[in-house]
Amino acid sequence: MINKKIFRFIIKYRVWIILISIFITIFFTFFASKTIIDMGTYTLLPKDDPEIVKFNNTSKNFGGFDNMIIFIKGNNNTLMENAAEEIAKTLKKLNKYVKYIDYKYPVDFIEENILLYLNDDMFEKAVYLIENNIDLLKLSQEENNISKMLLYLSTKKNITEKEITIINELIEKIKDPSFKMFNMKYYYNSSKTTLLIFLRPTNANHDMLFFEKMVSEVRKNIDPVLKKYSDLNIGITGMPVIMAEQQKNLNEKITIISIFVLLFLIILFIFSFKRISSAVYIVVPIIVAIIWTLGINYLVIGRLNIVTSIFAILLLGLGVDFSLHFLTKFYYEINLGKNVIDSLEEVFKHTLSGIFAGAITTAASFYILMFSKFKGLYELGFIAGTGILMSLLSITFLLPSIISYSNPKQSIILKEEILSKHFEKILLKNKYIIIVIIFSIIFIPFLFKSNIEFNYNAFDLLPDLPSVRLENLLKKDFNTSFEYNILIAKNIKESREQYNKLKKTNIYSEIDSLTLLIPENQSKKILILKELNKKYLSEKKPKIANVSLKLITMLALNQIKNDKIFGKIKSLEFKTILEDLNKLNKKEQQEIQLKIKKYFSFIIKSIENASKYGEISIERLPNYIKDKYLDKNNNIATFVFIKEGFWDEQNMKKVANVLRKINENSTGTTFVWIKLIDYIRDDLYRSSFLVFILIFFIVLFYFRKLKITLLTLTPVVLGTLWLINFMLLFNIKFNIANIVVIPLILGIGIDDGIHMIHSYIANRSINKMLKQSGKAVIITSITSMVGFGSLYFVKDPLVSQMGFLLFFGILFCLIISLTVLPIFIQLFKKSIFK
């Protein structure tokens, strides 16, 4: 009765319906055109979660965890370092996007306080050398310092065995890898052919708009430097660049695939119905529904995310289902000789209820996802549910309004009649064999493996893009991961305790700690250095003639011929050193003299600073160091870089447990990713359960009989179990994108059962059910499979795998609908359909 009233209303006001639809479409097109895909994952997490709050607060204080990386490759280190300095200077003005530029160790500060950074044993030995060589220290700052120092050594000073031993120990100590900070000022790889600059963003989250602007501004600002240093290979990578490239790739591929799917649907419908007009009748309402939905989504949510990025293809597949069932019944009546209006009335009388039930069930199953805490599912629930309702409105009102002006002719349907009868005969004749085979395929593998797994490795989910390949090469070259966690301490004592505990673990590739810049046990050292300073200042520098290096080396070499003298200095290979010095030209000699003056000045400066300023404290550190490690409340950060390959579930949880035991306020990439997986695991179970319960009660309410309801659910239940078994068999793990597959299959697959059972109840014939609804189910499944299957060619692991699984999920539901369901109807029709 209600359907008849709706039909009469549509026919009476069809012109107005078409005009209003056009106006609404134009209105929403404006907003739909502004829609962007946001590839961020952290933005999909609830902001009020304590772990996320901690992460966001830390990010605001110390910068985001997703660093942009600038790499400089070359063979000229001076040129590379000059380029790095110019890039750093240029990018400092981008404080809207860049919180901190990290590209070198604080070597300058360390050098000026070098003595305080030596451990107690090395400090004692260094002091011994200095006390016994104050004259040499003074001479090092003179012109022709090598000449004067060598002359002094050769005439007035004998090198003792103890001094030789200490010097050699100091040299070996400085060569030790643990002294990397002292040996290498910039962030080089071991071969010093690549230099890295890390840009820590001001934005805490995976904000795609922010990253796009950041990447654009950085490229624009460093472009002049790239041109100036054209001999160097300078480029950028890191998560901001990867996400920008990923979004661009996804936008382009999704657009191309959507057009492909649309063209495929047009060809399929023309071939299936043997009518060109059928493609228009099916495609136009769906395109209108997509535009309406995107416009509404923009006004409510404002974006598409990594999960909802497939929305257009999703609705092309699902919305077309309703149109197909509508047109299948419409053309069936036309072929029986009825006119357009009467045929439409038959559709509203017999088919619209099934379409309505399928649409409401599917929409409700999507809307139930809005109870998820994971925003990927929440936003999918909203846009997909709204899209289904918009499709229902468009098909219910716009499609019949358009069709009512057409004049289709009858077509021959005999062949379809013969095919459906032949299929029914084979199916029912072999029903037990078919049941055994299908049930064996679905259930036997569960006996061997039944544990559902989740993918914790975020890097498995990155597409094969230039920026991804670059970052992977840099990780390999530097033998480290660029992802890190942060431990927070209230003072240097707590920070040092954290560092010492971390050093005893095996979870890190590198620890970047402020404690390395605040030496321990300084008070005793300060007293000794103050005494040294007094001695240095009180003693007069020795008067040595300003003779040339050539002459001095010649004299020294002559003296070395004396075995007694040579015996005291042979351990330092003094003779070789003098011979090499004697071969240098004037410019080279001057360069060495400047280096000697510089290096000895560090010792002098270190003594003077200790005497003048006392102990090294946080307050004494330069601002560029404090900006890196301290927040506005002077809390201290320790950066813990995780070992490469530590991104499986076991190791990630191990890292999190170790860090949380050391400091309860620790946070970072590891913690957020674990939390992300926890949410998608919980939401997968919760949403799948809620969707199933919802569709169960909706179907029960529609058919009013429990047995019919259970029979209707057969395709979707068995199809979903088959898909889970398929994932287990091929070791496919759930991730942040393919988590939607199970709820989607439950929502999509239920339509098959509803339409098939609805058709059987109306005709009480398996043959007619297969001929009418069976054909529609096949075509709708093929359209959905092609739509989702085409996503595989996006070549983005997240989207591709989601499309791959949806393809097989729909295929499995289709197979069950065309085999098991008709067999069950045949077997139990007397007890179910009384």
ZAMARGU-4260 file (C-alpha; in steps of 0.2 Angstrom, whole numbers, plus 5000, padded with zeros to 4 digits):
<rodrens>
0) 5000/5000/5000 | 5014/5012/5005 | 5024/5007/4989 | 5009/5011/4978 | 5007/5028/4986
5) 5025/5032/4983 | 5024/5026/4965 | 5009/5038/4962 | 5018/5052/4970 | 5033/5050/4959
10) 5023/5048/4943 | 5013/5064/4947 | 5028/5075/4952 | 5042/5067/4941 | 5047/5083/4933
15) 5049/5092/4950 | 5059/5077/4956 | 5071/5078/4941 | 5073/5097/4943 | 5076/5096/4962
20) 5088/5082/4960 | 5098/5093/4947 | 5098/5108/4959 | 5104/5097/4974 | 5117/5089/4964
25) 5124/5106/4958 | 5124/5112/4976 | 5134/5097/4983 | 5146/5096/4968 | 5153/5113/4975
30) 5157/5104/4992 | 5162/5087/4984 | 5175/5095/4973 | 5184/5101/4989 | 5186/5084/4996
35) 5204/5078/4999 | 5211/5061/5005 | 5221/5063/5021 | 5233/5048/5022 | 5237/5052/5041
40) 5235/5037/5053 | 5237/5046/5070 | 5222/5057/5066 | 5212/5041/5066 | 5215/5038/5084
45) 5203/5046/5098 | 5211/5062/5104 | 5205/5059/5122 | 5215/5042/5124 | 5228/5044/5138
50) 5242/5037/5127 | 5237/5049/5113 | 5236/5064/5124 | 5253/5059/5131 | 5260/5058/5113
55) 5252/5074/5107 | 5259/5084/5122 | 5276/5077/5120 | 5275/5081/5101 | 5270/5099/5105
60) 5284/5101/5117 | 5298/5093/5107 | 5291/5092/5089 | 5282/5079/5079 | 5290/5061/5078
65) 5288/5061/5059 | 5304/5070/5053 | 5307/5076/5036 | 5325/5071/5030 | 5336/5080/5019
70) 5351/5071/5012 | 5367/5078/5004 | 5378/5065/4995 | 5395/5069/4988 | 5414/5066/4990
75) 5418/5084/4995 | 5415/5085/5014 | 5419/5104/5014 | 5406/5107/5001 | 5393/5096/5009
80) 5395/5104/5026 | 5394/5122/5018 | 5378/5116/5009 | 5371/5109/5026 | 5375/5125/5035
85) 5366/5136/5021 | 5351/5124/5021 | 5349/5125/5040 | 5351/5144/5040 | 5338/5145/5026
90) 5325/5134/5035 | 5326/5142/5052 | 5314/5155/5046 | 5301/5141/5043 | 5297/5140/5061
95) 5278/5138/5057 | 5282/5121/5050 | 5300/5116/5057 | 5302/5116/5076 | 5320/5110/5076
100) 5334/5107/5063 | 5345/5093/5069 | 5360/5090/5058 | 5376/5090/5068 | 5384/5086/5085
105) 5388/5100/5097 | 5406/5098/5094 | 5410/5116/5096 | 5404/5116/5114 | 5412/5100/5118
110) 5429/5105/5111 | 5429/5121/5122 | 5426/5110/5137 | 5435/5094/5131 | 5444/5090/5148
115) 5428/5089/5158 | 5421/5076/5146 | 5436/5064/5149 | 5433/5050/5161 | 5442/5050/5178
120) 5457/5039/5171 | 5459/5049/5155 | 5457/5065/5164 | 5471/5061/5176 | 5483/5056/5162
125) 5479/5071/5152 | 5482/5082/5167 | 5499/5074/5169 | 5504/5078/5151 | 5498/5096/5152
130) 5507/5099/5169 | 5523/5092/5162 | 5521/5102/5145 | 5515/5119/5149 | 5529/5126/5139
135) 5523/5116/5124 | 5505/5122/5127 | 5511/5140/5126 | 5521/5137/5111 | 5507/5130/5102
140) 5498/5147/5100 | 5514/5155/5093 | 5517/5158/5074 | 5528/5144/5067 | 5522/5133/5081
145) 5528/5117/5074 | 5546/5124/5072 | 5546/5130/5090 | 5538/5115/5098 | 5550/5103/5089
150) 5565/5114/5093 | 5560/5115/5111 | 5558/5096/5111 | 5574/5093/5103 | 5584/5104/5114
155) 5576/5105/5131 | 5563/5091/5133 | 5564/5073/5133 | 5548/5063/5130 | 5546/5050/5144
160) 5540/5032/5142 | 5524/5037/5152 | 5520/5051/5141 | 5522/5041/5126 | 5510/5028/5133
165) 5497/5041/5138 | 5497/5049/5121 | 5495/5033/5112 | 5480/5029/5124 | 5472/5045/5121
170) 5474/5043/5102 | 5466/5026/5103 | 5452/5032/5114 | 5447/5046/5102 | 5446/5033/5088
175) 5434/5022/5098 | 5416/5022/5090 | 5409/5028/5106 | 5417/5045/5103 | 5408/5047/5087
180) 5402/5064/5093 | 5419/5070/5095 | 5426/5063/5079 | 5412/5068/5067 | 5403/5085/5068
185) 5390/5082/5056 | 5378/5067/5054 | 5388/5057/5041 | 5387/5039/5037 | 5403/5029/5040
190) 5411/5033/5023 | 5407/5051/5025 | 5398/5051/5008 | 5381/5055/5014 | 5376/5069/5027
195) 5358/5070/5034 | 5348/5084/5041 | 5332/5080/5051 | 5318/5093/5051 | 5306/5090/5066
200) 5289/5096/5062 | 5279/5108/5073 | 5263/5097/5070 | 5261/5082/5081 | 5249/5072/5070
205) 5249/5065/5053 | 5240/5081/5047 | 5241/5079/5028 | 5237/5097/5024 | 5251/5102/5036
210) 5263/5090/5028 | 5259/5095/5010 | 5263/5114/5015 | 5278/5109/5024 | 5285/5099/5010
215) 5281/5113/4997 | 5289/5126/5008 | 5305/5116/5011 | 5307/5112/4993 | 5304/5130/4988
220) 5317/5137/5001 | 5331/5125/4997 | 5329/5126/4979 | 5342/5140/4977 | 5355/5130/4988
225) 5352/5115/4976 | 5356/5126/4961 | 5371/5133/4970 | 5378/5116/4975 | 5374/5107/4959
230) 5389/5095/4960 | 5380/5088/4976 | 5365/5076/4976 | 5353/5084/4988 | 5336/5077/4990
235) 5322/5075/5003 | 5312/5060/5010 | 5305/5056/5027 | 5287/5053/5032 | 5280/5070/5027
240) 5287/5067/5009 | 5281/5049/5009 | 5263/5054/5014 | 5263/5068/5002 | 5268/5056/4988
245) 5257/5043/4994 | 5242/5054/4994 | 5246/5061/4976 | 5248/5043/4970 | 5232/5037/4978
250) 5222/5052/4971 | 5228/5049/4953 | 5226/5030/4954 | 5208/5031/4962 | 5202/5043/4949
255) 5209/5032/4935 | 5201/5017/4942 | 5185/5025/4946 | 5183/5030/4928 | 5188/5012/4922
260) 5175/5004/4934 | 5162/5016/4927 | 5166/5012/4909 | 5166/4993/4913 | 5149/4995/4922
265) 5142/5004/4906 | 5148/4990/4895 | 5142/4976/4906 | 5125/4983/4908 | 5123/4986/4889
270) 5129/4968/4886 | 5118/4961/4900 | 5102/4970/4896 | 5105/4972/4877 | 5100/4990/4879
275) 5111/5006/4878 | 5098/5015/4889 | 5101/5003/4903 | 5118/5010/4907 | 5111/5027/4908
280) 5098/5022/4920 | 5110/5013/4931 | 5125/5024/4931 | 5116/5042/4932 | 5108/5038/4949
285) 5124/5031/4957 | 5134/5046/4951 | 5121/5058/4958 | 5122/5048/4975 | 5141/5049/4975
290) 5141/5068/4973 | 5127/5070/4986 | 5137/5059/4998 | 5154/5067/4996 | 5146/5084/4998
295) 5137/5079/5014 | 5153/5070/5020 | 5163/5086/5017 | 5151/5097/5027 | 5151/5084/5042
300) 5169/5077/5042 | 5178/5087/5029 | 5190/5073/5022 | 5192/5056/5016 | 5205/5045/5025
305) 5215/5030/5020 | 5200/5018/5024 | 5186/5029/5016 | 5197/5034/5001 | 5189/5019/4991
310) 5171/5026/4994 | 5167/5031/4976 | 5172/5013/4970 | 5162/5006/4985 | 5147/5015/4981
315) 5148/5011/4962 | 5148/4993/4967 | 5135/4994/4981 | 5123/5007/4973 | 5123/4998/4957
320) 5116/4983/4965 | 5100/4992/4969 | 5098/4999/4952 | 5101/4981/4944 | 5088/4973/4955
325) 5076/4987/4950 | 5080/4986/4931 | 5080/4967/4931 | 5062/4967/4937 | 5057/4982/4926
330) 5064/4973/4910 | 5056/4957/4915 | 5039/4965/4915 | 5043/4974/4899 | 5047/4957/4891
335) 5030/4951/4897 | 5022/4964/4886 | 5018/4977/4899 | 5020/4996/4896 | 5032/5007/4906
340) 5021/5014/4919 | 5013/4996/4923 | 5031/4989/4923 | 5037/5002/4935 | 5022/4999/4946
345) 5026/4980/4947 | 5044/4985/4952 | 5037/4995/4966 | 5024/4982/4971 | 5036/4967/4971
350) 5054/4972/4971 | 5056/4989/4980 | 5053/4980/4996 | 5068/4969/4994 | 5078/4984/4988
355) 5073/4994/5003 | 5076/4980/5015 | 5093/4977/5007 | 5098/4996/5007 | 5092/4999/5025
360) 5101/4983/5031 | 5117/4988/5022 | 5116/5006/5028 | 5112/5001/5046 | 5127/4989/5046
365) 5138/5003/5040 | 5131/5016/5053 | 5134/5004/5067 | 5153/5006/5063 | 5151/5024/5070
370) 5152/5016/5087 | 5170/5012/5084 | 5184/5022/5093 | 5195/5020/5078 | 5190/5034/5066
375) 5194/5024/5051 | 5179/5013/5054 | 5169/5028/5062 | 5171/5039/5046 | 5168/5024/5034
380) 5152/5020/5044 | 5146/5038/5041 | 5150/5040/5023 | 5146/5022/5017 | 5129/5022/5027
385) 5125/5039/5020 | 5130/5034/5002 | 5118/5019/5003 | 5104/5030/5009 | 5108/5042/4995
390) 5108/5028/4982 | 5091/5022/4989 | 5083/5039/4987 | 5091/5042/4970 | 5085/5025/4964
395) 5068/5026/4972 | 5063/5044/4966 | 5075/5049/4952 | 5077/5033/4942 | 5058/5029/4940
400) 5056/5048/4936 | 5068/5046/4921 | 5063/5029/4916 | 5044/5034/4915 | 5049/5045/4899
405) 5057/5030/4890 | 5049/5018/4878 | 5058/5001/4879 | 5054/4986/4868 | 5053/4968/4872
410) 5068/4957/4870 | 5069/4938/4869 | 5072/4929/4886 | 5071/4911/4880 | 5089/4908/4882
415) 5090/4914/4900 | 5076/4903/4904 | 5085/4887/4897 | 5101/4892/4906 | 5093/4894/4923
420) 5084/4878/4921 | 5100/4868/4916 | 5109/4876/4931 | 5095/4871/4943 | 5095/4853/4937
425) 5114/4851/4938 | 5114/4860/4955 | 5100/4850/4963 | 5106/4833/4956 | 5123/4835/4964
430) 5118/4844/4980 | 5126/4833/4993 | 5143/4832/4983 | 5142/4851/4982 | 5138/4854/5000
435) 5152/4842/5006 | 5165/4850/4995 | 5161/4868/5000 | 5160/4865/5018 | 5176/4855/5018
440) 5185/4870/5009 | 5177/4882/5022 | 5180/4873/5038 | 5194/4860/5037 | 5208/4873/5036
445) 5202/4880/5053 | 5207/4864/5061 | 5225/4868/5057 | 5226/4887/5060 | 5213/4898/5068
450) 5222/4912/5076 | 5219/4929/5068 | 5235/4940/5067 | 5237/4959/5065 | 5252/4967/5056
455) 5262/4979/5068 | 5275/4983/5055 | 5270/5000/5048 | 5283/4999/5035 | 5276/4984/5027
460) 5261/4995/5022 | 5271/5009/5013 | 5269/5009/4994 | 5284/5007/4982 | 5287/5026/4980
465) 5303/5036/4977 | 5303/5043/4994 | 5301/5026/5002 | 5315/5018/4992 | 5326/5033/4997
470) 5323/5032/5015 | 5325/5013/5015 | 5342/5015/5007 | 5347/5028/5020 | 5342/5017/5034
475) 5353/5003/5026 | 5367/5015/5024 | 5367/5022/5041 | 5363/5005/5049 | 5349/5012/5060
480) 5330/5016/5060 | 5325/5034/5060 | 5310/5031/5071 | 5312/5034/5089 | 5303/5036/5106
485) 5305/5049/5120 | 5308/5047/5138 | 5305/5062/5149 | 5314/5067/5165 | 5312/5081/5177
490) 5330/5084/5180 | 5347/5079/5174 | 5349/5066/5188 | 5333/5057/5183 | 5339/5058/5164
495) 5355/5050/5168 | 5347/5036/5177 | 5336/5033/5162 | 5351/5033/5151 | 5361/5021/5162
500) 5346/5009/5162 | 5344/5010/5143 | 5362/5006/5140 | 5359/4989/5149 | 5345/4984/5136
505) 5346/4978/5118 | 5331/4988/5111 | 5340/5003/5104 | 5351/5007/5089 | 5356/5024/5097
510) 5352/5034/5112 | 5353/5053/5110 | 5354/5060/5128 | 5357/5076/5136 | 5367/5067/5149
515) 5381/5065/5137 | 5384/5083/5137 | 5383/5085/5156 | 5398/5076/5163 | 5398/5067/5180
520) 5410/5071/5194 | 5415/5088/5189 | 5419/5096/5205 | 5436/5088/5208 | 5441/5091/5190
525) 5436/5109/5191 | 5448/5111/5206 | 5462/5103/5197 | 5459/5113/5181 | 5459/5129/5191
530) 5476/5125/5198 | 5482/5121/5180 | 5475/5138/5174 | 5485/5147/5188 | 5501/5138/5182
535) 5498/5142/5164 | 5495/5160/5167 | 5510/5162/5179 | 5523/5154/5169 | 5532/5163/5156
540) 5532/5156/5138 | 5549/5150/5133 | 5559/5160/5121 | 5562/5150/5106 | 5570/5157/5090
545) 5558/5159/5075 | 5567/5147/5063 | 5559/5139/5048 | 5551/5121/5049 | 5563/5115/5036
550) 5578/5119/5047 | 5571/5112/5063 | 5566/5096/5055 | 5583/5094/5047 | 5591/5097/5064
555) 5579/5085/5073 | 5582/5072/5060 | 5601/5073/5063 | 5598/5071/5082 | 5587/5056/5079
560) 5602/5047/5072 | 5608/5046/5090 | 5601/5029/5096 | 5599/5036/5114 | 5588/5050/5109
565) 5578/5040/5096 | 5575/5026/5109 | 5565/5038/5119 | 5554/5044/5104 | 5553/5029/5092
570) 5536/5024/5099 | 5528/5039/5092 | 5537/5036/5075 | 5544/5053/5077 | 5557/5051/5064
575) 5543/5047/5051 | 5533/5062/5056 | 5548/5073/5054 | 5552/5066/5037 | 5534/5069/5031
580) 5534/5087/5038 | 5550/5090/5029 | 5542/5086/5012 | 5528/5098/5014 | 5527/5114/5004
585) 5524/5131/5013 | 5505/5131/5011 | 5503/5114/5018 | 5515/5118/5033 | 5504/5133/5037
590) 5488/5122/5037 | 5496/5110/5049 | 5502/5124/5060 | 5484/5131/5061 | 5477/5115/5065
595) 5489/5112/5079 | 5485/5129/5086 | 5467/5126/5085 | 5468/5109/5094 | 5479/5115/5108
600) 5468/5130/5110 | 5454/5118/5115 | 5464/5112/5129 | 5468/5130/5134 | 5450/5135/5132
605) 5444/5120/5142 | 5455/5125/5156 | 5450/5143/5156 | 5431/5139/5155 | 5432/5127/5169
610) 5441/5141/5180 | 5429/5155/5174 | 5412/5146/5174 | 5414/5131/5184 | 5404/5115/5181
615) 5395/5112/5165 | 5376/5113/5169 | 5360/5114/5159 | 5361/5133/5161 | 5378/5134/5153
620) 5373/5124/5137 | 5370/5135/5121 | 5352/5138/5116 | 5353/5127/5101 | 5357/5112/5112
625) 5343/5117/5125 | 5330/5119/5111 | 5333/5101/5106 | 5332/5093/5123 | 5322/5104/5134
630) 5303/5109/5134 | 5296/5125/5141 | 5295/5118/5158 | 5314/5112/5157 | 5309/5094/5156
635) 5322/5084/5148 | 5320/5072/5133 | 5330/5057/5129 | 5328/5051/5111 | 5329/5032/5109
640) 5331/5026/5091 | 5324/5008/5089 | 5333/4995/5080 | 5329/4991/5062 | 5318/4976/5061
645) 5310/4978/5078 | 5293/4981/5071 | 5284/4964/5074 | 5272/4962/5088 | 5284/4954/5100
650) 5298/4966/5098 | 5287/4981/5098 | 5278/4976/5114 | 5295/4972/5122 | 5302/4989/5117
655) 5286/4997/5125 | 5287/4987/5141 | 5306/4991/5143 | 5304/5010/5140 | 5288/5011/5151
660) 5297/5002/5166 | 5311/5015/5164 | 5299/5030/5163 | 5280/5029/5164 | 5279/5045/5153
665) 5289/5038/5138 | 5280/5039/5122 | 5283/5039/5103 | 5280/5029/5087 | 5281/5012/5095
670) 5267/5016/5108 | 5256/5025/5096 | 5257/5010/5084 | 5253/4997/5097 | 5238/5008/5103
675) 5232/5009/5084 | 5233/4990/5082 | 5224/4988/5099 | 5210/4999/5093 | 5208/4990/5076
680) 5208/4973/5085 | 5195/4978/5097 | 5184/4987/5084 | 5186/4973/5072 | 5178/4961/5084
685) 5166/4973/5091 | 5160/4980/5075 | 5159/4963/5066 | 5148/4957/5081 | 5137/4972/5081
690) 5135/4972/5062 | 5130/4954/5062 | 5117/4956/5077 | 5110/4971/5068 | 5107/4963/5051
695) 5100/4947/5060 | 5087/4957/5068 | 5083/4968/5053 | 5081/4952/5042 | 5071/4944/5056
700) 5060/4960/5057 | 5058/4960/5038 | 5054/4941/5035 | 5046/4939/5053 | 5052/4920/5053
705) 5068/4914/5062 | 5070/4900/5050 | 5069/4911/5035 | 5081/4923/5043 | 5094/4910/5046
710) 5092/4904/5028 | 5094/4922/5022 | 5110/4924/5032 | 5118/4908/5025 | 5128/4917/5011
715) 5135/4930/5021 | 5140/4919/5036 | 5148/4906/5026 | 5156/4918/5014 | 5164/4928/5028
720) 5170/4912/5036 | 5177/4907/5020 | 5186/4924/5018 | 5194/4922/5036 | 5200/4905/5031
725) 5207/4912/5015 | 5217/4925/5025 | 5223/4912/5037 | 5228/4900/5023 | 5239/4914/5014
730) 5245/4922/5030 | 5236/4939/5027 | 5236/4949/5043 | 5224/4963/5047 | 5230/4981/5047
735) 5223/4998/5048 | 5214/4997/5031 | 5209/4979/5028 | 5200/4979/5045 | 5185/4986/5036
740) 5184/4970/5025 | 5174/4959/5038 | 5161/4972/5042 | 5160/4977/5024 | 5157/4959/5018
745) 5144/4957/5031 | 5135/4973/5025 | 5137/4969/5007 | 5134/4950/5007 | 5118/4951/5016
750) 5110/4958/5000 | 5112/4942/4990 | 5102/4932/5003 | 5089/4945/5005 | 5085/4947/4986
755) 5086/4928/4983 | 5075/4923/4997 | 5063/4938/4993 | 5062/4932/4975 | 5059/4914/4980
760) 5045/4919/4992 | 5037/4929/4978 | 5038/4915/4965 | 5040/4899/4975 | 5052/4893/4961
765) 5070/4890/4962 | 5071/4892/4943 | 5063/4909/4944 | 5073/4914/4959 | 5089/4910/4949
770) 5083/4918/4933 | 5078/4935/4941 | 5087/4938/4957 | 5101/4925/4952 | 5105/4935/4937
775) 5105/4952/4947 | 5115/4944/4961 | 5128/4938/4948 | 5129/4955/4939 | 5130/4965/4955
780) 5143/4954/4962 | 5154/4955/4946 | 5152/4974/4947 | 5158/4975/4965 | 5172/4962/4962
785) 5178/4972/4947 | 5177/4988/4957 | 5186/4982/4972 | 5197/4971/4963 | 5203/4985/4952
790) 5210/4993/4968 | 5224/4980/4968 | 5232/4990/4954 | 5233/5006/4965 | 5249/4997/4971
795) 5247/5004/4988 | 5248/4990/5001 | 5234/4997/5011 | 5222/5000/4998 | 5227/4986/4986
800) 5225/4972/5000 | 5209/4979/5005 | 5202/4978/4987 | 5210/4961/4985 | 5201/4954/5000
805) 5184/4962/4996 | 5185/4954/4979 | 5187/4937/4986 | 5174/4940/5000 | 5161/4945/4987
810) 5166/4930/4976 | 5164/4918/4991 | 5146/4925/4996 | 5141/4924/4977 | 5146/4906/4976
815) 5137/4902/4992 | 5121/4911/4986 | 5121/4902/4969 | 5125/4884/4976 | 5122/4882/4995
820) 5107/4893/4997 | 5097/4885/4983 | 5101/4868/4989 | 5096/4873/5007 | 5079/4879/5000
825) 5076/4863/4991 | 5081/4853/5006 | 5071/4863/5019 | 5057/4872/5010 | 5044/4861/5017
830) 5049/4865/5035 | 5054/4883/5032 | 5041/4890/5019 | 5025/4883/5026
</rodrens>
